[in-house]
Amino acid sequence: MSPRDVEALVERAIRLLHEHDVEVDHRSAFCALWRLQERLGGGFTHFRVMPILLARRAAYRFSKDVHPAIDALAGASRELGYTDDEFLYCDAGTMLWRQLTDELSGDDRAPPSDLPLATLVTHVRRAAEAAGDDDTLRLLENALSALA
């Protein structure tokens, strides 16, 4: 499976789960998708779906002055955070997120659950079927074959 296909799968799955799945813990599902992406060798897709990630509390955006070592965050790294021209971002459950939990409140301070791959696949498959998205179903099957 090519890195481009892995990235397409993750982006499509995030959009589908956001739009068509009311049962899944989106935050945990997105973190599970990132773990799958890392296993399969895909690139960094966060900024393609950032509004969804922020809305579902899977990623957090902070002013760059919130972290004392912001200059050390030179590139995109899920554990160390990532930046754009204006903000510092981190994913729920990562090392940087744990350092910044004092900036959060309520459920945002709890780590995402560890969603098993089989559960993730079930939810992505159902959402793709509900949307009639055969391309995502094909990409999902290719990903599962690549893991076997």
URLIN-V91446 format. One record per backbone hydrogen bond with DSSP energy under -1.0 kcal/mol. NH is the residue of the N-H (numbers start at 0). CO is the residue of the C=O. If there is no record, write none. Layout:
# URLIN-V91446
((NH;CO) (NH;CO))
This chain:
# URLIN-V91446
((5;1) (6;2) (7;3) (8;4) (9;5) (10;6) (11;7) (12;8) (13;9) (14;10) (15;11) (16;12) (17;13) (18;14) (19;15) (20;16) (25;23) (28;24) (29;25) (30;26) (31;27) (32;28) (33;29) (34;30) (35;31) (36;32) (37;33) (38;34) (39;35) (40;36) (41;36) (47;44) (48;45) (52;48) (53;49) (54;50) (55;51) (56;53) (57;52) (58;52) (59;89) (61;87) (65;62) (69;66) (71;68) (72;69) (73;71) (76;80) (80;76) (81;88) (83;86) (87;61) (88;81) (89;59) (91;57) (93;90) (95;78) (97;93) (98;94) (99;95) (102;99) (103;100) (107;104) (108;105) (109;106) (114;112) (119;115) (120;116) (121;117) (122;118) (123;119) (124;120) (125;121) (126;122) (127;123) (128;124) (129;125) (130;126) (132;127) (133;131) (136;132) (137;133) (138;134) (139;135) (140;136) (141;137) (142;138) (143;139) (144;140) (145;141) (146;142) (147;143))
